[in-house]
């Protein structure tokens, strides 16, 4: 298995500024993570936003900026959420993946909509 990347559109719902990015699909990450450059392209001032404590893959904890509201769009799916500003690569974490009912096709190394629900996302309510 290798790394899976997906082309997603991010939109700041306040300013309506959008950017298309290639994000690493990271099922070990919780949130949508964006770089400082992406946050700035979306029109956020990361010095004036809330902070989120996150635990990094190496176990260290760090307080990072959190931007919102951000709409994530992929194919016929979208989700409005918060994103944390972290590191040098955008990551698409498990919360937006589950909310948009997306799956990783590990054989083809690509992100896909759930084939059982091709027209709209279905989430677990319990």
C-alpha positions in Angstrom: 0.0 0.0 0.0 1.1 3.5 -0.7 -0.1 7.0 0.0 -3.4 8.2 -1.3 -4.0 11.8 -2.4 -7.2 13.5 -3.4 -8.0 16.7 -5.1 -10.4 18.6 -2.9 -11.9 22.1 -3.0 -11.7 24.2 0.3 -13.9 27.2 0.7 -14.0 29.8 3.5 -17.7 30.2 3.9 -17.4 33.8 5.3 -15.3 35.3 2.5 -16.2 32.7 -0.2 -12.5 32.4 -1.1 -11.7 28.9 -2.4 -8.6 26.9 -3.2 -8.2 23.5 -4.9 -5.6 21.4 -3.1 -4.1 17.9 -3.3 -4.6 16.5 0.2 -3.1 13.3 1.7 -6.0 11.1 2.8 -4.9 10.2 6.3 -7.2 7.7 8.1 -5.0 8.1 11.2 -5.7 11.9 11.4 -8.9 13.2 13.0 -9.4 16.6 11.4 -8.9 18.4 8.1 -5.4 19.9 8.4 -4.2 22.7 6.2 -1.0 24.6 5.9 -0.6 28.2 6.9 -0.3 29.2 3.3 -3.7 27.5 2.5 -5.3 29.2 5.5 -4.0 32.6 4.2 -5.2 31.9 0.7 -8.7 31.2 2.1 -8.6 34.6 3.8 -8.1 33.6 7.4 -5.9 35.5 9.8 -4.5 32.7 11.8 -3.4 35.1 14.5 -7.1 35.9 15.3 -8.6 32.4 15.4 -9.2 29.9 18.2 -6.6 27.3 19.1 -6.9 23.5 19.2 -4.6 21.1 21.2 -3.6 18.2 18.9 -1.5 15.1 19.4 1.0 14.6 16.7 2.0 11.1 15.3 5.1 11.1 17.5 3.0 11.6 20.6 3.9 15.3 21.2 1.1 17.7 21.9 0.9 21.1 20.3 -1.6 24.0 20.3 -2.4 25.0 16.7 -4.7 27.6 15.0 -8.2 26.3 14.1 -10.1 28.0 11.2 -13.8 27.8 10.5 -16.2 27.5 8.7 -14.5 25.6 5.9 -16.4 23.7 3.3 -14.6 20.6 1.9 -15.9 19.4 -1.5 -15.0 16.2 -3.3 -16.9 14.9 -6.3 -20.6 15.1 -5.4 -20.0 15.5 -1.6 -19.4 18.4 0.7 -19.0 19.0 4.4 -18.7 22.1 6.5 -16.2 21.8 9.3 -13.2 23.3 11.2 -9.7 22.8 10.0 -6.5 22.9 12.0 -3.4 24.7 10.7 -0.5 22.3 10.8 2.7 21.4 9.1 3.5 21.5 5.4 0.9 19.3 3.7 -2.9 19.3 3.8 -4.4 16.2 5.4 -8.0 14.9 5.0 -8.8 13.2 8.3 -11.4 10.7 9.3 -14.1 13.1 10.5 -14.6 14.6 7.0 -14.1 11.2 5.4 -16.9 9.7 7.5 -19.2 12.7 7.1 -18.9 12.6 3.3 -19.2 8.8 3.2 -15.9 8.4 1.4 -13.7 5.4 1.1 -10.0 4.7 0.3 -9.6 2.3 -2.6 -6.2 1.0 -1.5 -5.7 -1.2 -4.6 -5.9 1.9 -6.9 -4.7 4.3 -4.2 -7.5 6.8 -4.7 -10.4 8.3 -2.8 -13.9 7.3 -3.9 -17.5 7.9 -2.8 -19.0 4.9 -1.1 -20.3 2.7 -3.9 -23.2 1.6 -1.7 -24.4 5.2 -1.6 -23.2 6.8 -4.9 -25.8 9.7 -5.0 -25.6 11.0 -1.4 -23.6 10.4 1.8 -25.1 8.1 4.4 -23.7 8.3 8.0 -24.2 6.1 11.1 -26.7 7.7 13.5 -25.9 5.4 16.4 
